Amino acid sequence: MNRMKKYGAAMLFAGMLSSAFAQVGQQGSNDQLEKYRPSYHFTPKQGWMNDPNGMVYLNGNYHLFFQHNPEKSVWGPMHWGHAISKDLIHWDEQKIALYPDSLGTIFSGSAVIDKNNTAGFGKGAMVAIFTHHNHQEEDRKTGLHQNQSLAYSLDQGATWTKYKGNPVLPNPGIWDFRDPKVMWFEKSKSWIMTLATKDCITFYSSQNLKEWKKESEFGKEVGAHGGVWECPDLIPMKYKEETKWVLLVSINPGGPNGGSVTQYFVGDFDGHQFQPADTSIKWLDWGPDNYAGVTWSNLGGRQLMIGWMSNWQYANVVPTTRWRSSSTIPRDLALQKVDQKYYVSSSAAPELAKAFRPVKKYRANQSKELSIQEQLPQAFRLDINKLKQQNFKVILSNAIGNELVVGYAKDQKAYYIDRSKSGEIAFNADFPKRSTAKRLSNSETVSLSLYIDVSSVELFADGGLTAMTGLFFPQEPMTRLRIVGEDNLIFKDIDIAAFKDK
């Protein structure tokens, strides 16, 4: 490993005209209805979006279904919207996949490829398992308004047929009985459904996706219980040569920074029961704006996740009008160990690296502040590699004084996102609050990546051990960047890469 010089001038790695630099990633800048639409995050063309659903990979295509109200940009009658990508960057929105029917609206769920035709719909059928939500039954307060149902596609998700025998898992009398995540469990040659049931998880098994047997419950006495449990996912993950099982559970409210959040447990699963390795509360993403994230099916051993980039505290009132809500960038999940405890790290999917063009590289600095002179685009990545641990701030700003601050507080051993002066903040009292995240790494240096995209920031620190996601809504584009330390900034390198749309 090359050792850097402690002092030296910042040097240009790759240059380009600042005028060209400023144009990258700015879409819809002259349209006030579009000014917050991101460049490399998925958003619906119009209407409302929340939870990602039915994510499945097939024949080179990543399918993303999502909770969708096509008529209005607020939560309403839920459909399954549909988008497809070959590279996890450019998404082609399809026609709506699943519409409400006599059994109810279409709440969250998952999709699998039935390679062995266990359900009898056809070999290789794409099968969606979702929650039917009957609003009339909910009004009658019977507690029987959420049931699990099936739909299938024989043309790779282009058209869908709902199973005539729906629902396949009727409600036993649990008010919150939803969000089935289904996977194939090879040891028992059966399908396993992980279902959110009020404030815990219930596991079911099936041979054919149509008839389900209850196996066990988990979570009544462990984990965070500040709100209802939702959108679970059970996934096998490798740590060195050992296989562990990770259970993701979204919870609303009850997040460490308020509102919506995803917790997780690491343990063992035998096809019947889940046993956690420890019962400490762990957050997948500490920021305020990553919720309901689940993983793609049919990707082999890869665990690729995407989340809904918002928070139920203010999701319906954020200052976008034609559309509301984005997805996070796709993230690879991995297991790491710190002080003999398992943790799940998140990192940007490597496919995203191809979408960014290196612009500047700084090797060293001999002052407390590094100021980027060029006008920044609205979509870029900032990498800070091996910065000597100290208090520091990354300040993104504009000419009228809007500021987004991402930093590290050494005395608290915590990262933070401060959007108290970030632009439009008056739409909700909870929005401008500073969010903090515990640092898990014991390294003496800090390394992090920031993904900025018009109106969002995603922080991956220390190899993804700490992740944070936050929205912000500047009144004018944020084009200025400063990195300010308490002491002289001593680092290996700092890189800026601009998003290249094509």
C-alpha positions, 0 to 999 in steps of 0.5 A: 500500500502506498503511503501518502505524504502528510502535507501536500497540495491538493492535486487534480486527477481528472479535469473538465470544464466547470460549465460541463461539470455543472450540467451533469445530472440536472434533469427538469431544472427548468420545470418547477414540478420536476425540480426535485426528481432524481437522476439515478434513483427510481421514481414513478412518472406520476402519482404516489409510490411507497414500499418496493414489492415483488422484486425478482430477477429473470433473464437479465431483467431486474423487476421492481414492483411497488406500492402505487397510487397512479391517480394522486401523489398521496397514499391511496388505493394501492396497486402494484406498479412495475419497472424493469432495469438491466443495469440497476440505474436506468428504469423502464416503467411498465403498465400497472401489474396488479389492480384492486379487485373485489377482495381489496386493494393490493398491499405489499408482497413478494414474487418468486420464479416457480422453476418446478411448477409447484403451484401448477401455473406453469414451469418457470411462472413468475408468482406474486404473493401479496396482501389483499386489503379490504377497506370495507371489512376494515371499517367493520372492525372485524380484524379480517381485512388483510389476507394473502393471495396469489397472482401469476405471470407466464410472460415474464411479468408483462401480464398477470392472472389472479388465482381463482382460489384467493385468498390462499392464507385467510386472516385468523383474526390478526389486525395487522396480517400482511407483507408476505416475503416468500423464499424456497428453502432447499433443505425441506423442499418447501416454500417459506413465507415470512409474514408480519403479524402485528408486533411479531413475525410468523413463519409459514411453509407450503409445498405448492404456494396455495396451502400454508402451514403455520410453523412458528412465531418470532419477536414478541419479546425481542427487538424494537417495538415502538410501532407495528412490524412490517415488510419482513425478509428472511435471507441466508448470508455467508460470513467466511464459510459460515451460513447465518440467517438475517431477518429484516423487519421494518417498524413504524414508528420507532426509529432511532431518529423518529418515524420509519426504520428497518431493524434486523436480527442475525441468527439461524433458521431450520425451516421451522424456527428462527433463533437470533444470535443475540437480541440487541437492537440493530438498525439497517439504516440509521437515517430517516428515509430508508424504509420497507427495504427487501431483497431481490429473489432469484439472484442466487447467493447475492443479497441485493436490497432496495428501500422506499426513500421516505418516512411516514412522518411526512411522506404525504407532504414532501414538496413534490407534486406530480410524483411523490417518493423515490427508491433508494439506490440498490444495495448489496448486503454483507455480514461483518463482525465487530466485537464478536457480534454480527452486523449487516453492512450495506454498500452501493451495488457495484453496477452503479460505479459504471454510472459515475465519471471521475472528476477530481482526486485530492491526495492530501491537504495541509489545512482545516478546510478543503473547498471545491472550486468548481460548480458541482452537478446535482448528481455526484458521488463523494468518496473520502478514504482514510481520513484521520479520525476527528470532528469534520463536516461535509457542507453542501450549499448554494448561493442563497444559504441552503446547507446540507451538512453530513459529518462525524462527531468524534466525542459521540462516535457518531455520524450525522445528517443535519438538514435544518437549513437545507431549504424547504423544511416548513412542511413538517416539524420533524423533517429538519431535525438532525439525525445521528448514527452510531459508528460501529467500526473501531478503525482509527481512520474514517472512510465514507461514500456519499451519493448525492442526487438532487434531493437525497443523500445516502451515506455509507461509512466504514465499508457500509457498517453505518448507513444513513439516508436522508431527503432534502429539498433545496430552494436552488440547486446545491452546487458548492462543497466544502469539507471542514475539519477541527484539525488539519485534514489528513487523508489518503485521498478524496474523490469526486465523480459525476453521474453520467446519464449515458 
